[in-house]
Amino acid sequence: MTCEIRLAREEDAEAISLVIVDALRHTNARDYSPAIIDRVVENFSPDAVRGLLRSRMVFVAAEGGTVFGTGSLDGAVVRTLFVSPSVQKSGIGSRLMAAIMGAAQAQGVKTLAVPSSVTAEGFYARLGFKVAEDRYYGEERTIIMERSLEP
């Protein structure tokens, strides 16, 4: 798939929300309880995404006006990397991460962190991220992973 990776715009907020909710409900739901998924979904309404657009560097993978994936850089932390389930494993996530890592390097970030879901741990490991610690928020497990961006 030949999606364009670009910075998100305000008008992308609803599409970004849909991609995130779809991925949570169909992909992450294999590793997390319905209660956890419902709680996380609440954080990604179109209005919440608009707020993220103002506070983070948000990227989208889009083709022909359709958003297929999103990810963001929040200082030295990767956040909200999601790809629509219909196109997962097509390279979109890796391309989004390349854009995020490039932006982080341009900002002088030396070590990039990502609070990974159980679902995405293998994806980040393939990109060179290593587990730094596990964190639990109630029964929700988040794996903090890190990667050096220095040559």
WOZISUL-V979100 format. One record per residue. N is the residue number from 0. RES is the residue in one small letter. PHI is phi in degrees with one decimal (NA if undefined). Layout:
n = <N | N>
res = <RES | RES>
phi = <PHI | PHI>
This chain:
n = <0 | 1 | 2 | 3 | 4 | 5 | 6 | 7 | 8 | 9 | 10 | 11 | 12 | 13 | 14 | 15 | 16 | 17 | 18 | 19 | 20 | 21 | 22 | 23 | 24 | 25 | 26 | 27 | 28 | 29 | 30 | 31 | 32 | 33 | 34 | 35 | 36 | 37 | 38 | 39 | 40 | 41 | 42 | 43 | 44 | 45 | 46 | 47 | 48 | 49 | 50 | 51 | 52 | 53 | 54 | 55 | 56 | 57 | 58 | 59 | 60 | 61 | 62 | 63 | 64 | 65 | 66 | 67 | 68 | 69 | 70 | 71 | 72 | 73 | 74 | 75 | 76 | 77 | 78 | 79 | 80 | 81 | 82 | 83 | 84 | 85 | 86 | 87 | 88 | 89 | 90 | 91 | 92 | 93 | 94 | 95 | 96 | 97 | 98 | 99 | 100 | 101 | 102 | 103 | 104 | 105 | 106 | 107 | 108 | 109 | 110 | 111 | 112 | 113 | 114 | 115 | 116 | 117 | 118 | 119 | 120 | 121 | 122 | 123 | 124 | 125 | 126 | 127 | 128 | 129 | 130 | 131 | 132 | 133 | 134 | 135 | 136 | 137 | 138 | 139 | 140 | 141 | 142 | 143 | 144 | 145 | 146 | 147 | 148 | 149 | 150>
res = <m | t | c | e | i | r | l | a | r | e | e | d | a | e | a | i | s | l | v | i | v | d | a | l | r | h | t | n | a | r | d | y | s | p | a | i | i | d | r | v | v | e | n | f | s | p | d | a | v | r | g | l | l | r | s | r | m | v | f | v | a | a | e | g | g | t | v | f | g | t | g | s | l | d | g | a | v | v | r | t | l | f | v | s | p | s | v | q | k | s | g | i | g | s | r | l | m | a | a | i | m | g | a | a | q | a | q | g | v | k | t | l | a | v | p | s | s | v | t | a | e | g | f | y | a | r | l | g | f | k | v | a | e | d | r | y | y | g | e | e | r | t | i | i | m | e | r | s | l | e | p>
phi = <NA | -107.8 | -72.5 | -85.2 | -98.8 | -146.7 | -68.4 | -71.5 | -118.4 | -50.2 | -71.0 | -85.5 | -54.9 | -66.4 | -65.9 | -61.9 | -57.0 | -63.3 | -61.3 | -62.7 | -63.3 | -62.0 | -65.0 | -61.0 | -74.2 | -105.9 | -101.1 | -67.7 | -63.4 | -71.4 | -113.1 | -132.8 | -69.3 | -56.2 | -64.6 | -66.0 | -59.1 | -58.8 | -65.6 | -68.5 | -54.7 | -57.6 | -82.4 | -127.8 | -67.3 | -54.6 | -66.0 | -64.2 | -63.6 | -58.0 | -63.4 | -64.7 | -61.8 | -85.0 | -113.7 | -136.9 | -90.5 | -104.4 | -111.3 | -130.6 | -107.0 | -133.6 | -144.3 | 56.3 | 83.9 | -104.4 | -89.1 | -110.4 | -163.6 | -153.5 | -165.7 | -142.0 | -115.5 | -123.2 | 70.6 | -110.0 | -127.2 | -81.6 | -133.4 | 44.8 | -89.7 | -140.9 | -127.1 | -54.9 | -53.7 | -67.8 | -126.8 | -63.6 | 70.7 | -106.4 | 97.4 | -64.6 | -60.9 | -65.2 | -68.7 | -63.0 | -64.3 | -61.6 | -66.4 | -65.4 | -65.7 | -63.1 | -64.7 | -63.8 | -61.7 | -62.2 | -89.7 | 84.8 | -69.1 | -95.5 | -130.6 | -103.3 | -112.1 | -144.3 | -82.0 | -87.2 | -75.2 | -57.5 | -59.1 | -97.9 | -54.5 | -63.6 | -59.4 | -66.9 | -61.2 | -64.2 | -92.6 | 94.9 | -80.9 | -118.3 | -68.0 | -101.4 | -169.3 | -102.7 | -127.3 | -121.3 | -118.3 | 66.7 | -91.3 | -83.4 | -95.5 | -122.7 | -105.3 | -82.8 | -120.7 | -137.2 | -147.1 | -73.2 | -105.6 | -82.0 | -65.7>
